[in-house]
Amino acid sequence: MANVIDILYERGFVDKTTHEKELNDFIQKGNITCYIGFDPTASSLHVGSLVPIMSLAHMQRQGHRPIALIGGGTGLVGDPSGKTEMRNLLTLEDVEKNAIGIKKQLSNFIDFADGQALLLNNADWLTKLEYIPLLRDIGRHFSVNRMIKAESYRMRLESEDGLNFIEFNYMILQAYDFLELYNKYGCGLQMGGSDQWGNIVAGIELIRKIRRKTAFGLTFPLITTSGGQKMGKTAKGAVWLDPVRTTPYEYYQYWINTDDQDVERFLALFTLLPMDEIREIHTLKDADLNNAKSVLAFEATLLAHGREEAIKAYHGAQRMFGRRVVPKEILPSSSIPRTGIVSVLPSIRAEATGTSDSIPYSNIDEDQLKAGIPAFKLFHMVGLTNSGGAARRLIEQGGAYINGSRVESFDSLITNNNVKDMEILLRAGKKRFHKIITKK
């Protein structure tokens, strides 16, 4: 029977592990406790954090106990890993606010009820450390020669800004986290991105030297699209897990726009669908492959935002791009609606209150439209472009539409005459929509 490490390998989560045979033996002995650290630099995680989140979800599904560790203490120092310049230091207030948002998002993927998973903050112990005892009890176990050979430190030492002393302590603090979690919770496995390898190994070594025990590490590969882009980056910026920053409909659209070459890999990484069904994807093409993208978008949105929002986004996409019935033979374990029928089209007023599909919308008073709003200003105003200049270029290149008709001039006035059924439908390019809901 496959253990959770086999599952993570099969689905593409594993870059490297320490003590591979011993790690498998450790897993086979029974349920374990593992952890991943999350940097609280923002109040929301984004799609780039999904690989670690999904790995914890798989751990829990296989009976193990995950710990999500908010880096409240290390966030006050700043992790130099993967950075060529010093990070902005956070305040305790920033960390506490951001931790609340992160816990809410993690709870969509991991069940924290009844101690099945733990959400901890390393500020609880790191901010209480005394400097001299830390140097004597912990710092003496670290070799500066070995530390500066770590990739995260070497990159910074070779950069123009160099390595700040406060950042130099980061590896020691993360290693201390692993020791603390080992002592208090029996946590024997730390996981993280490939840039965390040196920090993870430092924690394993600290546990070996102080506790005379073996702990383990596992790192994830950097996930990029087939075009070489980092996950979660779009022309508009990051794709957030917070529905206020990235609406469920926009989130759904991010996944449905997946490149053909990435569909099978992303289904394995970012859904919980069985691998024997996912492996069949490589035989699909054209409409069937687009159906698989619909399943990917639905399942990813389901995990991040819940079933109700996933169905709203699915229906919203159907209304914008036409009905697409996903045959039951394609990824049959998915709970995506298979009829392709939206039973009752929601009213415009329901949309205005956010109770129907989750296509982005804005409310505009009729009085504003009487005088008219230049098209380029309207497209920028609702966020379909990030500047007025970008809106002008979009229109000049023929990529802007109002109610399905191409906008011919950037300064065309949008007025009450453009309102149909109390709304105006804007489109930028082929797939980005925004509704204007008029109100008196």
Steps between C-alpha positions, in 0.01 A plus 500: 500500500636844399591731787461878492856552373423273204186706437694827510758358257228373265323837492817702439555660840850377582828663404732350765478311828749424774567139606263361236487141625483604865224751417291225340557277803401791728175554308418129498520476880179698550347845498755779517501876558646723229523874448539777245569865574296779340644849472245757629608781268140553381152433633442252219687211348503463121506224241878473542435363851273219381767231471586510872131537591398201287785289642364558851152407375636171366681436828177545693300284260747219563450521877797719594490822703609817316626812672468829314754729662446872457839671501404777739842498665714432194289756312644762734846404371444427129591188305788564254421181306441566131544877546775728371404785730383536858128453563295769670475418868151445642356628825327271751171667407556421130578138580194452723266651239651297217491176702120531538453518124739212435328271751164564336637397161685194629178383667349446155760231430585361844269400786624657825212362711575280801877521460502327161732780387669783686547865412788645698693826501873490567481846657365317805847365575749697290407839647566361849855380430788661689803581290784365713326165579415467128865548404626255763235228464414520130750719315800285599364217286525702177809530281532838330706334227209267420235771532656731240517211254120467507348621174273753668795669671739466207259683268473789742875516567557533126230766457559873506320544833681212669362309799370691801595362842137474608430276197806289576317383811202373301635148449562463873146612583338265247710213630386590850139483379552140389657413836211666687238314296690174543514547877139612551310314230725215389528661156752299299459636145542851364394581144552812292606649169830404340650831618448378860730198470785655700269619778326161523831311517618740773196406709559129446861541610398698810257226606770236443756691709270594789250211512710224338202423276442488124257746343421533131458756224319519168506783248270588211611598151438851373180465298489698177266497204606340173586853386747538788289739710474471878168366623238757590631791294273676250497832321291635790744371763479216752206259513399512868308249710316789664167539314511877553834532319425239232131417457401133471401565138844649421659208684298255290603683182867480598481121504284461191763695305762234581724411206418165336841362600441573869152351552599149610781626726280766663216253558747281690636788706200720564203264529426191707369297206641145471815455294363213292244745356751784462740280300233462232524872422799457270271324248260796477507786252288789371154518665569211738819668624302821553252295705791381714597865553146569620540221755838637611351848544196368685695271736764765576230758574310245708802448725583868540149651523248222563236332287254789481759740358636234264153443355441875466829538313420199281157642412648844443750357254224312320296816462797692361653237272211265425394173658755223517377163616782298658445133410483267797789298354743790553633502857186326630587556868457875458181651642481761221139544374465270198174626347627832371165653595460810713157428642390860561688801370553733799361851489721800451412625846609166645832545323531849639485360849746226423252214530530359147803407289823666605582699185664822623265797505482865598205722584468834321230764552290580196586868551867421428405343169276788388802718433692206358829338601783462245552132420867495598420653840225245563723201420768635733245596767367143535847342501502338156825690437756629746522851351321738268784461250459122501126547442569722199737239353246223561234695310735606218603135454136392470488306827224691683131415472178641644194274492679285243582787261856615447585845634621700199648803675666540838299818572160358400251609764322223691156624602155382606445397139744212557299358789317175425285336766654733759857398417795563270732210421867590445754258352878536473654252260335162462439396859492788747154637581359762733140609554378849568178483703306825478313643794284806541 
